[in-house]
């Protein structure tokens, strides 16, 4: 299963992956949600889309450290 993250946070919320404040990280984790994809959806994605999803997953894992 592939997990992706997206956010609908306003652009004014600065999300720092390199040691932002714990309050900023808590807000970021609250607005980022994982996206679960079915196997067929993964097969239908382009390579570029898969790379972007992997980047979101890595950022979410680094920032929120949970599933």
Protein Blocks (a to p, Z undefined) as FASTA:
>chain_A
ZZddddfbdfklccdfehpafklmmmmmmmpccddddfklmmmpcfklmmmmmmmmmmmm
mmnopZZ
